[in-house]
């Protein structure tokens, strides 16, 4: 299955690529947004991705674009260092497409999906602790917190208890092992959505520190966007969307808005952003029919003002167990 960029027309409309400009595609993946940006204007694109498997795609696009594209292997939270390392200080636009790509889901050996049996991995970079390490080492309470906060799994405590009971008898090594135990714990009639969907999502977010990466990336974007530069973020998870909304609204001087998961952010300095969209843009019914992955997508966009960047704050997402306490298995 080929990766189809979600909300592509809407992303380009919000980004407004122009000749001579420099853009950052912070989640390069299969390169869909980068290709579209390069085709829309005689500009340059700096692609960032921590997945080493996308290198061949990046090399092909570099050749096809006549050198207007460069791929750097790094987390997108490090975009400021990446831009400075490429000889720049500011950029004219940034696009982020969060979550996991269909390209990653389709590779059983990556362990992102329960639809194909594979090792319980889920690491985007291939380094650090895996999902199997998390399952083996976290306490029952920690597992339940992760499943509830990152997966919004209402039966998180029941699932965590079932996982701990099973791992005492036999370690979890494969995706289908975990999916089977989760399905038994959650129960209910089979539906369109597999019972393990939220559990796999939560573990993937935890293992890759996706919420922390997002917060750090938003701060970095604020630092490197030139005045009138644009940032466009496509999310697929309600907590991701809430983080982006909170950050954008606060820096636009509009306050953060309430949430059961997120704290209020007090009015700050002079606005560093101006909202392009008051509400999130959602995919059309036609796009969802063609690409079901788009159904949960939300797009938010903002324009950088000439005000200084705000001091960093990190209370943009709820506290969950630390990834750093996990040991990497051999």
Phi, psi and omega per residue, in radians:
X1 nan 2.215 3.126
X2 -1.385 2.528 3.103
X3 -1.306 2.209 -3.136
X4 -1.867 2.067 3.125
X5 -1.064 2.293 -3.108
X6 -1.512 2.457 3.095
X7 0.929 0.690 -3.043
X8 -1.070 -0.838 -3.140
X9 -1.071 -0.714 -3.128
X10 -1.182 -0.643 3.092
X11 -1.095 -0.826 3.141
X12 -1.117 -0.680 3.119
X13 -1.092 -0.715 -3.132
X14 -1.289 -0.625 -3.079
X15 -1.362 -0.584 -3.119
X16 0.878 1.110 3.125
X17 -0.993 2.435 -3.130
X18 -2.368 2.736 -3.121
X19 -1.040 2.455 3.051
X20 1.405 -0.030 -3.068
X21 -1.575 2.874 3.101
X22 -2.077 2.247 -3.112
X23 -2.149 2.647 3.056
X24 -1.969 2.155 2.955
X25 -1.768 1.683 -2.989
X26 -1.301 -0.197 3.138
X27 -2.323 1.235 -2.954
X28 -1.000 -0.884 3.106
X29 0.986 -2.117 3.122
X30 -1.535 0.033 3.001
X31 1.474 0.208 -3.070
X32 -1.058 -0.814 3.135
X33 -1.199 -0.731 -3.137
X34 -1.033 -0.792 3.120
X35 -1.044 -0.769 -3.103
X36 -1.156 -0.679 3.120
X37 -1.144 -0.785 3.134
X38 -1.112 -0.577 3.132
X39 -1.334 -0.419 -3.060
X40 -1.441 -0.380 -3.099
X41 -2.756 2.809 3.079
X42 -1.461 1.234 -3.034
X43 -2.136 -3.098 3.066
X44 -2.061 2.584 3.118
X45 -2.252 2.285 3.041
X46 -1.841 1.928 -3.128
X47 -1.591 2.482 3.117
X48 -2.267 2.357 3.057
X49 -2.787 2.402 3.117
X50 -1.579 -0.024 3.134
X51 -1.537 1.946 -3.109
X52 -1.125 -0.303 -3.114
X53 -1.230 -0.212 -3.112
X54 -1.595 0.022 -3.108
X55 -0.958 -0.827 -3.131
X56 -1.037 -0.651 3.114
X57 -1.116 -0.725 3.122
X58 -1.129 -0.714 3.123
X59 -1.128 -0.716 3.114
X60 -1.079 -0.736 -3.119
X61 -1.234 -0.595 3.076
X62 -1.056 -0.767 3.113
X63 -1.175 -0.787 -3.082
X64 -1.152 -0.488 -3.088
X65 -1.630 0.078 -3.131
X66 1.175 0.551 3.111
X67 1.493 0.105 3.132
X68 -1.365 -0.133 -3.141
X69 -2.123 2.434 3.043
X70 -2.365 2.379 3.105
X71 -1.884 2.308 3.076
X72 -2.080 2.294 3.132
X73 -1.505 1.872 -3.105
X74 -2.962 2.820 2.975
X75 -1.197 2.554 -3.108
X76 -1.225 -0.248 3.049
X77 -1.144 -0.314 -3.136
X78 -1.681 0.385 -3.041
X79 -1.070 -0.542 3.119
X80 -1.104 -0.804 3.096
X81 -1.124 -0.647 3.134
X82 -1.125 -0.793 3.141
X83 -1.116 -0.786 3.123
X84 -1.131 -0.633 3.103
X85 -1.167 -0.438 3.103
X86 -1.546 0.087 3.074
X87 1.632 0.186 -3.129
X88 -1.949 2.942 3.060
X89 -2.095 -0.681 -3.140
X90 -2.298 2.832 3.095
X91 -2.280 2.848 -3.071
X92 -1.692 -0.187 3.122
X93 -2.995 2.646 3.141
X94 -2.396 2.351 3.036
X95 -2.187 2.359 3.107
X96 -2.243 2.209 3.086
X97 -2.029 1.770 -2.933
X98 -1.438 2.947 3.092
X99 1.613 -2.736 -3.088
X100 -1.956 2.482 -3.104
X101 -1.531 2.773 3.085
X102 -1.094 -0.488 3.093
X103 -1.078 -0.723 3.110
X104 -1.260 -0.709 -3.138
X105 -1.084 -0.573 -3.073
X106 -1.364 -0.166 3.137
X107 -1.689 1.741 -3.047
X108 -1.000 -0.588 -3.086
X109 -1.197 -0.221 3.117
X110 -1.454 -0.330 3.049
X111 1.265 0.425 3.124
X112 -1.458 -0.441 -2.977
X113 -2.155 2.559 3.085
X114 -1.580 -0.082 -3.118
X115 -1.292 -0.342 3.080
X116 -2.290 2.143 -3.141
X117 -1.016 2.358 3.131
X118 -2.903 3.076 3.125
X119 -1.141 2.584 -3.109
X120 -1.429 1.402 -2.988
X121 -1.898 -1.417 3.073
X122 1.333 0.128 -3.130
X123 -1.440 2.156 3.127
X124 -1.214 -0.640 -3.107
X125 -1.579 -0.239 -3.082
X126 1.421 0.017 -3.125
X127 -2.053 2.808 3.094
X128 1.492 -3.059 -3.127
X129 -1.177 2.581 -3.131
X130 -1.726 3.077 3.063
X131 -1.099 -0.615 3.092
X132 -1.090 -0.675 3.087
X133 -1.098 -0.739 3.129
X134 -1.094 -0.800 3.139
X135 -1.076 -0.641 -3.074
X136 -1.364 -0.523 -2.930
X137 -1.911 -0.455 -3.086
X138 -1.303 2.611 3.089
X139 -1.286 2.907 3.120
X140 -1.039 -0.733 -3.140
X141 -1.154 -0.729 3.135
X142 -1.093 -0.756 3.099
X143 -1.061 -0.766 3.141
X144 -1.084 -0.726 3.121
X145 -1.081 -0.765 -3.140
X146 -1.092 -0.781 -3.106
X147 -1.159 -0.598 -3.133
X148 -1.354 -0.815 -3.064
X149 -1.233 -0.821 -3.030
X150 -1.634 -0.358 -3.133
X151 -1.994 -0.133 -3.088
X152 0.921 0.629 -3.130
X153 -1.452 1.959 -3.062
X154 -1.192 -0.429 3.123
X155 -1.776 0.616 -3.048
X156 -1.058 -0.693 -3.110
X157 -1.179 -0.708 3.120
X158 -1.130 -0.743 -3.139
X159 -1.154 -0.770 -3.137
X160 -1.069 -0.726 3.125
X161 -1.104 -0.712 3.131
X162 -1.149 -0.679 3.122
X163 -1.109 -0.807 -3.116
X164 -1.115 -0.716 3.095
X165 -1.062 -0.763 -3.091
X166 -1.214 -0.696 -3.081
X167 -1.190 -0.445 3.080
X168 -1.180 -0.494 3.135
X169 -1.555 -0.670 -3.100
X170 -2.727 2.213 -3.132
X171 -1.080 2.551 3.054
X172 -1.424 2.228 3.137
X173 -2.206 -0.412 -3.048
X174 -2.203 2.792 -3.134
X175 -1.142 -0.683 -3.108
X176 -1.217 -0.525 3.047
X177 -1.046 -0.854 -3.111
X178 -1.163 -0.768 -3.118
X179 -1.041 -0.663 -3.116
X180 -1.167 -0.774 -3.137
X181 -1.149 -0.716 3.135
X182 -1.111 -0.769 -3.131
X183 -1.062 -0.697 3.116
X184 -1.141 -0.726 -3.089
X185 -1.180 -0.711 -3.093
X186 -1.358 -0.690 3.103
X187 1.155 -2.765 -3.121
X188 1.506 3.007 3.140
X189 -1.369 2.490 3.093
X190 -1.047 2.446 3.119
X191 -2.320 -2.882 3.141
X192 -1.183 -0.548 -3.121
X193 -1.764 2.227 3.141
X194 -1.139 2.475 -3.120
X195 -1.009 -0.426 -3.085
X196 -1.552 -0.008 -3.051
X197 -0.968 -0.885 -3.087
X198 -1.181 -0.596 3.137
X199 -1.165 -0.800 3.116
X200 -1.125 -0.694 3.101
X201 -1.063 -0.795 -3.104
X202 -1.117 -0.756 3.132
X203 -1.132 -0.700 3.117
X204 -1.098 -0.771 3.130
X205 -1.083 -0.742 -3.134
X206 -1.156 -0.885 -3.067
X207 -1.048 -0.605 -3.105
X208 -1.732 0.126 3.140
X209 0.822 0.825 -2.995
X210 -1.144 -0.620 3.136
X211 -1.258 -0.725 3.063
X212 -1.090 -0.729 3.086
X213 -1.030 -0.750 -3.120
X214 -1.103 -0.806 3.140
X215 -1.070 -0.795 3.133
X216 -1.126 -0.629 3.127
X217 -1.177 -0.682 3.121
X218 -1.120 -0.713 3.076
X219 -1.106 -0.752 3.137
X220 -1.119 -0.708 3.133
X221 -1.070 -0.712 3.123
X222 -1.067 -0.594 -3.128
X223 -1.266 -0.666 -2.963
X224 -1.784 -0.170 3.109
X225 -1.244 2.259 3.052
X226 -1.263 2.722 3.031
X227 -0.897 2.336 -3.047
X228 1.309 0.004 3.022
X229 -1.189 2.694 -3.024
X230 -2.097 2.479 3.036
X231 -2.108 2.291 -3.119
X232 -2.199 2.184 -3.099
X233 -2.190 2.223 3.059
X234 -1.903 2.114 -3.141
X235 -1.964 2.822 3.110
X236 -2.281 0.123 -3.046
X237 -2.365 2.405 -3.053
X238 -1.066 -0.612 3.138
X239 -1.242 -0.693 3.040
X240 -1.008 -0.842 -3.117
X241 -1.074 -0.697 3.133
X242 -1.140 -0.664 3.096
X243 -1.091 -0.829 -3.134
X244 -1.105 -0.785 3.134
X245 -1.050 -0.801 -3.134
X246 -1.065 -0.811 -3.126
X247 -1.107 -0.860 -3.108
X248 -1.090 -0.826 -3.088
X249 -1.142 -0.718 3.128
X250 -1.070 -0.804 -3.090
X251 -1.359 -0.189 2.995
X252 -1.609 0.045 3.116
X253 1.347 0.388 -3.068
X254 -1.873 0.029 -3.050
X255 1.375 2.958 -2.996
X256 -1.637 -0.492 -3.007
X257 1.480 2.642 -3.058
X258 -1.432 2.760 3.078
X259 -2.814 2.579 3.093
X260 -1.287 -0.311 -3.125
X261 -1.765 -0.501 -2.946
X262 -2.005 2.550 3.131
X263 -1.367 2.823 3.007
X264 -1.261 2.447 3.056
X265 -1.831 2.157 -3.090
X266 -1.209 2.752 3.087
X267 -0.974 2.340 -3.061
X268 -1.979 -2.653 -3.126
X269 -1.210 -2.888 3.124
X270 -1.032 2.385 -3.069
X271 -0.977 2.299 3.100
X272 -1.720 -0.153 3.120
X273 -2.333 2.701 2.974
X274 -2.184 2.208 -3.081
X275 -1.179 2.365 2.994
X276 -1.544 -0.501 -3.128
X277 -2.291 2.136 3.091
X278 -1.196 -0.649 3.098
X279 -2.059 2.761 3.103
X280 -1.149 2.476 3.062
X281 -1.537 2.294 -3.114
X282 -1.944 2.728 -3.132
X283 -1.209 2.675 3.098
X284 -1.300 2.830 3.078
X285 -1.051 -0.621 -3.141
X286 -1.115 -0.744 3.140
X287 -1.165 -0.709 3.132
X288 -1.094 -0.660 3.111
X289 -1.116 -0.659 -3.132
X290 -1.374 -0.675 -3.069
X291 -2.331 1.558 -3.079
X292 -0.981 -0.454 3.119
X293 -1.016 -0.397 -3.055
X294 -1.333 -0.214 -2.928
X295 -1.055 -0.543 -3.126
X296 -1.726 0.110 -3.065
X297 -1.265 2.500 3.055
X298 -2.396 2.324 -3.131
X299 -1.954 2.287 3.007
X300 -2.251 2.539 -3.064
X301 -2.531 2.649 -3.140
X302 -2.616 2.804 3.118
X303 -1.988 2.371 3.117
X304 -1.298 2.318 3.014
X305 -1.547 -3.049 3.099
X306 -1.681 0.171 3.096
X307 -1.294 2.695 3.113
X308 -1.097 2.683 3.050
X309 -1.135 2.566 -3.131
X310 -1.336 2.784 2.977
X311 -1.070 2.594 -3.118
X312 -1.267 2.506 2.955
X313 -2.380 2.560 -3.003
X314 -2.104 0.196 3.121
X315 -1.546 0.786 -3.074
X316 -1.736 -0.094 3.080
X317 -2.614 2.686 -3.035
X318 -1.174 2.667 -3.121
X319 -1.277 2.335 3.064
X320 -2.284 2.929 3.126
X321 -0.926 2.586 -3.091
X322 -1.382 2.347 3.086
X323 -1.204 -0.462 -3.030
X324 -1.163 -0.377 -3.100
X325 -1.348 -0.182 -3.104
X326 -1.427 2.494 3.039
X327 -1.714 2.485 3.129
X328 -1.427 2.182 3.134
X329 -1.288 2.719 -3.120
X330 -1.350 nan nan
